Amino acid sequence: MGLIERFLGSYSDNFLLALVLWPFASAAFTLPILAYLYHRDGRLRFVSVASTYLTVLYVLGLGCFTLYPLPSGDEGPGITYGVPWQLNPLAPIGDFMREGISVIPQIAFNVVFFVPLGFIAARLFRWGFWKTLAAGLFTSFVIEVAQGTGLFGIYPYAYRTADVNDLMYNTAGAALGWWAAALLGRILPPGALADEDEVTHEPGFIRRCVAFWLDTTLVGIVASTVAGALTLLANNVPGLAWLSTLFEEGRLALWISAIAFVLVEGVLPWFHEGSTPGGGFVRMSCETRERAGARRVVFYAVRLAVLAAAFVYFPFAWPVLGLFYLVACRMPYDFL
C-alpha cells in the first residue's frame, strides 16, 4: 500500500494543476459544449452537461500528467540533454526481473489512465469499439511523440521518456473503458436521441444564446475572409488601391460585418422557416409562431435591431435581455 501511495503522491502536483486549469478551460468550452449537446440530442440533459465537463477535466489531466512538469533552469533533461526513446517492446520483462513488483503501479497507471477515454468515447460520443481503439492509440501516440520530441521541438531535447510499451498499455485501457461503458449500457442505456428533423419553435434563452454565438462566429469568419480578400486586391490591383483608404478608416470592414450580420440573422432565416445557421445547428427557429406579410417584416426588423444592439453592447446587453426573458419568458420581438 505504501508503494502505491508514494507512486500517486508523485503525481499530486499534476492533478492540482489540472484542477486549477479546469474552471478556465470549462469557461472556454462552455458554448461549444452546449452547441454540440443541442445538436446531438435536441435538448440539454444535466447528466450530459456534467459528463462533458468531467471530460474537460480528464483531458486536462491527460495533458498535465503526461507533459508536466516542464523543464526549467539552465540544465537538466530537455535543456542540456535528452531522455532516450524506449523502443524495446520486451523491456518490461527486464524491468520486472530487476525491480520486481515496483514496476506494476506504473504499468497499471498507464492502463487505468486511458480507461476514462474509452468510457467517454463509448458513453458520451457513442463510438464503436474499433473507433474507440483507434482514438486511444492515436491519443497515446501523440503524447509519446510530444514526450520524445521535447514537446514537438519547443525544448531542444526530450525531457520525458517516449515508451513504445505505453502505446499498448494506453490502448488496452481505452478498450477496457469501452467494454465498461458497454456493460453499463445494458443496465442503464444512454438517453434516446431526439428526432434528427425536430426543430423547436419555443427555444429557451440559453439555446438562443448558443445559436447567436454560432451566428456571430460565422459573421466574423465571413467578414474576415472578405476583408482579407479585398485587402489583397487593394494591394495588388492598381485600380482598386482606393480600397486601402476605406480599410484604414475602418468603414469598409464595418460595412462588410453589417452586411454579413443582416444576411445571417435576417435573410437566411427568412427563407429557412426562422432558422439561422446557428439556429439550425442547435435545432431551433426564431419564429415562435406563424407571421405573414407586414407583420413578419416588422418582426425581422425589430429582431435585427435588438440583436445588433446586443452585439454592439455585448457585455451589458445580454444580462438585460436575460433578465427580460426571465420575467417575460420571451424576447422583446416575440411579442410582435
N, C-alpha and C positions, 0 to 999 in steps of 0.2 A: 504493500500500500504506500509506503514511503517513497518507493521508486516512482510510482505514478504521480504522487503529489509533487515531487521535485520536477518531474517532466512537465506537468501542467503549469507549475509555477514559473517556468522559464518563458511561458507564453502569456503571462498575465498582462504585461505592458502592451502586447499586440491587441489583446481583447479590449483593453481600456481605450486604446486609440480608436478602434472600430466603434466603440460606444460613443466616444466624443464626436466622431465624424457623422454618426448616424442621423442626428436631427438635421444637419445641414444637407446631407445627401437626400434625405426624405423630402425636405422642403423643395429641393431642386427637381425631384422626380414626381412631385405630387400630381401636377396636371397631366403629364404623360401617363401616369398610372391610372388616373381616373378616366382618361380618354380611352385607354385600352380596355378597361373593365366595362365601360358603357358600350363600346363597340362589340365586345365579345358576348356579353350577357344581356345587353339591352336594359340593364338596371344595375344598381350598386348594392352589393351584399357586404355586410360588415365582415364576414369571415374572409371574403376575397380581399378586402382592403387590408385587414390585419395580416393576412398571409403575404401580401405583396410587400408591405413594409418590413416584415421579418425577412423577406427575400433581399431587400436592400441591405439590411444588417448583415446577412450572410455573405453577400457579395463583397461588402466592405471588409468583413472578417477574412475572407479568402485572400484579398489583396494584402491586408495587414499581416496575417500570419505567414504568408509566403515571401513577402518582399521587405518587410520591416524587421529590424531597424536598418536604416540606410547608412552607408559608410559616412564617417565624419573624421575630421582631424587631418593630419598630414601624412599618415602612414597606415598600413594595415591592408586587409583584403579589400579590393575594389579601388584602392588609392595607389598603392605602390606594388602590389602583386595580386594575382588572381587565385581563385579556387578552381582546381581542375574538374572537368566533367567526369561523371561516373557512368560509363557506358557498358559495364560488365553486368549482364542480367543475372549472373550467378554470385555476385558479390555478397548478397545477404547470407549465403551459406557460410562463407568465410567469416563474416561479421559475427554470426551466431556462435561459431566454433571458438572465436577469440573472446567475445564479450558475454556470451551466454544470454540469459533472458532479458538483459538490459536493452537489447535491440528491439524487443517486441513492442514496447509502447510507441516507438517511432513508426513502426510498420502499421500498427493498429490505428494510430492517429491519421496516417495518410489515407487509410481506407475509410475510417469514420468521417473524416473531414469532407469527403465528397458524397456521403450518403444524403445530406440535405439537397445537394444539387440534383441527384436522381429523383428524389421525392418531389421537389419543386417542379421539375420538368414533367413528371407524370401527373401530379395532382393539380398544379396551378395552370400549367400550359397545355396539359393533356397530350403530351407527346408519346409516341410509341417507344417500344424498348430499344430498337436499333438507333433511332434518332437520339434518344437519351444517352445511349452508349457512345455515340459519335460526339455528342456535346461534351460528355465527361472527358473523353480522350483529347478532344481539341482544346478544352479549357486547361487541362493538365499540361498539354504540350506548350501552350502559350506561356504558362507560368514557368515551366522548366527552361524555355528559351530565354525568358526575361532574367531568370536567375543566372543562367550560364553566359549571358552577354553583358552583364553589368547594367541591367535594366535597359536593354536594347541600345547600348552604347552610351548611355548617359554617364556612366562611370567607365574609366579606362580598362578595368579588369572586373571579372566576376567576383562578387562578394558573398555568394552562396553557392552551394553545390547543385548542379543540374544532374539529376539522377534518373537514369532510364527506368529503374525499378518503380519510381514514383508514378510513372505513366500507368503501369499495371495496377498498382495499389489504388490510385485515384479512380481509374476506370472501373475497377471492381466495386469501389464504394458507390459510384453512380448507379451501377447495376443493382446493388443491394437496396439503394434508395428507391429505385423504380419498382422493385418487387414489393417493398414495404408499402408503397402507395397503392399498388395493385391489390394487395391483401386488405388494406383499409377500405378500398373501393367496394369490396364485396360486402363489407359491414355498413359503411357509410358512403354511398355513391355520391360523386360530385353533383352539384345542382344542375338540373336540366338547362340546356341552353335555350335562350329565347328564340322566337322565330326570326330568321335572318332578314325577313322583309318587314318586320314590325317597326313602325315609326310612331313615336308618341307625339301627340299634339298638345300635351299638358306637361311640358318639361319643368323640372324643378330649377331652383336658382343655381345650384352647383352645376347641373348639366348645361345650363345656358352659359355659365362662365367658362366651362371647358370648351364648348363649341366656339365661343368668342375668341378664346386664346388660340385655338387651332386656326380660326379665320384670320386673325391679325398676324399670326406667324406666316400664313400663306401670303397675305398682303405684303409683309416685309420682304419675303423671298422674291415675289414678283417685282416689287418696286426696286429692290437692289439689283436684280438681273437686268431690268430695262434701263435703269440709270447707268449701270456699268457698260451696257452695250452702247448707249448714246455717248458716254464719255469716250469710249474707244473711237467712235465715229467722229466726234468733235476733234479729237487729237490727230486723226489720220486722214480725214477728208476735208480738204481746204474749204469747200463750200459750206460745211457745217461747223466751222470754227466759232460762229456766233453762239453755239450752244454752251460753250465754255463759260461765257458771261452769265448765262442763266444759272449754271451749276454753282458758280461762285456766290451768287446771291441766294441760292437755295430755292429759288422759285420753281425750277423745273422738277427737282426731286419732290417738292411738296405737291405739285400737281400730279405727278405720277402716282404718289401714295394715295392722294384723294381719289383719283380715277379708279385705282385698284380696289380701294375700300368700297366705293359705290358699286363696282362690278361684283365683288364678293358678297357684300351684305344686302345689295338691292336687286341687281339684275338677275344673278344666278338663282336666288331663292324664288323670284317672281315666276320663273319658268320651271321650277322644280318643286312645286307644291309647298313652298316655305322652307325648304331645306338648303342651307348654305353648305359649302364643302365641309366645314367643321361640324355642322349640324347633321349632315348625312352620315359622318363617321360615327357620331355618338347616337344616331338614330332618333333625331328629334326634328320637329318642324316649328318654325317661329309663328306659324299661323294657328293660333289656338282655336279658331273657328272659321267657318267659311265667310269670306268677304268678296264682294264683287264691285266692279265699276269704280266710281269716285271714292267709295269707302276704302277699297283696297289700296288705291293710290295714296290716300291720306295716311293710312296705316303704315305703309312702307316709308313714306316721307318722314313721319314722326319717329318711326323706329330708327331710321338712319340718323336723324338729328340727335336722338338720345344716345345711341351707340357712339357716334362721333364725339359727343361731349365726354362720354365715359372713356374713350380712347385718349383724348387730349388731356383730360384731367384725371388720368388713371388712378393715382394714389388716393384721391379723395372721392371720386365719383362712385366707385364700386361699393364702398361701405354705405353710402347714401342709398344706392339702388338696393343693396341687400336689406337695409332697414325698411325701405319702402315695400319690398317683396314680403318681408316678414309680417308686416301689418296687413297688406292688401292681398297677399298670396298671388299677385300678378305684377307684371312690369307695367309701367305707365301706358305704353302704347297698346297693351292688351285690352284696355277699356274701349278703344275705338271700334 
